[in-house]
Amino acid sequence: AWQGVSGGRRRAATEDLVMEVVEQLAGVPTPASALEKQVLSARISGYSSAHLDALGSSGEIVWCGCGPLGPSDGWVAIAPTDRAALVLPEPVEEGLSEEAKAIREALGAGGALFFRQLCDAVGSTDDNETVHALWELVWAGWATNDTFAALRSLTGGGRRRGDRRGRARRPPLPSRAGPPAATG
């Protein structure tokens, strides 16, 4: 009931309510594919991803990766920015590929970069390899984004309800597949 699930009083979606739920879930690893579709929407009546993105882009909340869950999903934790250092896990270095290490170094030298800038900074000519290395950094907790659009794109959560035709899902363009990375 405290979290608004299981017979609790569900309130209509507002940014303040989304922030309240983020505070309740602060630091708890959750599958990225379930965060909005199951976890937040179960707690907030009429949940809208726009509220979560507004809180992220304004700098009020942050998210980080906490490990992969197959090729198109992973564990994420969210938190209010002022509590992030207390509840979010430390980044993991073990097991990073050489390209992921090069990307991390490039990000450490200059902060946020768009995908093409990142490719140029590490001398990559293979977009798919760079996207894979960037997601390695996301799941290891070294890279993030100020919105959740990249996570939605990866997990298929960005689809609209009316867009469920029998078509095969096209992979996102490299510039959209990985977050415009920022060091975490």
N, C-alpha and C positions, 0 to 999 in steps of 0.2 A: 504494500500500500504506500509506503514511503516514497517509492520510485514511480508511482503512478501506474503500476502493472498489476495484474491479478486482483481485480476488484477495487483498486484504488481509484481515486477521483482523477480522471484525465482532463486536463485543461487544454484550451485552444492554443495553437502554436503562436508564440511570439519570440523575439530574440531573447528576452529576459528568461522565458521558460526554457529555451534551449540552453542558455548559460547555466541555469539551475541544474539541468540534467547533466551537462558536462561536468559540473562540480561534483555531482554524485558519482560519476563514472571516472573521475580523474585518475589516470595512471593504470586503469584496468585494460589489459590487452584484449582486443575484440577482433574477430575476423573483419577485414575491411568490407567484404561483401555483405556482412550482416549489420554493420554499424547503423546505417540509415534505414534500410529496409525492414529490419527486425527490432533492433535495440532502441533506436530513437523513436521510430514510429509507434512502437508499443507503449511508449511513455508519454507521447505528445499527440493529441488529437489533431489531425490535419497537418502533420509535420511537413515542413517544406525545407528542402536543401538550401534554399536561398538564405535562411536564417543562419545555418551553420557556416556557409561561405562568408556571410557578412561579418560574423564574429571572427572568423579566421583572417579575412583581409583587413580588418580593422586592428588586428594584433591582440585581440582580447583572449583568443584561444590558440593553442598550437597542437599539432599532432606529430607523432613519430612512428616509424616502423619498429616492430618488435620481433621480426622474423618472417620468413616466407611460409606460405601455405599452398604449395603447388605453383604452377606457372602463371596463374592469373589471380592470385589472392595472397593476402598476408595478414599478419597480426598488426594492429595499430592501437595506439593509446592516445587519448586526447586529454587535455588539461587546460585550465585557465593559465594564461601566461605567467601570472605572478606566483603560481605554485608548481610550474613545470619542473624546475630544478629539483624539487622535493619528491615528485611522484613519477616522473618519466624515467625510463631506464637509461643507463649510460650507453653510448654507441659501442658496437662490437667490431673489433678489427679482424679477428680470426676468420680465415677463409675467404677474404676478399681477393678477387682476381687482380692482376696487374693493371688492367684498364680501369677497374673501380678505384684502385689506389691513385692512379693518375688523375682521375676525375676529382677525387677528394682533395688532392693537392691543388688542382686548378681552382676549385671552389674556395679552399682555404686562403688562396692568394687574393681573391677578388669578390667574395660574396656571391650574390645571385647572378646566374647567367642563363640566357635562353639556350635552347638546345643547340642551334647552329653555332653560337659563340662557344659553347662547351666542346663541340666537335673540333672546332678550330684550335682551341686551347690545348687539347690533348693530341692533336694531329690525327684524328680518326677519319677514316674513309669508309667505314662500315657503320651505317646508322643503326642497324639491328644490334650489333655488338655493343654499341654505345648505349642504346636503350636498355639492354640487358644489364650492363655494368651500372647504369644509373639506378635501376631497380634494386640491384644488389646493395647499393648504398642506402637506398630508402629502407629496405628491410633490416639493414644493420644499424639503422638509427643515425646515419651520417647526413642524410639529405631529406628535405621535406618541402612543403609548399605552403603558401598562405591560404589556399582553398583546397577543396576535396575533389576538384574536377579530374585530376589525373587518376586518383584512386577509383573514381566512378568509371572512367574510361577503361581502366585495366580490368575491373571486375564486372563490367557490363551493367553497372548501376546507373549509367547515364541515359539509358533508353527511356523514352516516354511510353506511357501505358498503351497508347494507340498504335505504337510502332512495332508490333510483334508479328510482322509478316513472316512467311516461311523462308526468308532469305538467309543466306549464310552471313554471319557477322564478318565485316571487313575489319582487318586490324587497323588501329588508329595510325595516323601519320607519325613518323618519329618525333616531330616537334610537339606533338600532343600526347604521345604515349608515355613519356616520362615527364616528371614535373620539371618546370623551369627551376632547377635546383637551388636551394639555399642551404648553407651550412647550418647544422643544428647544434 
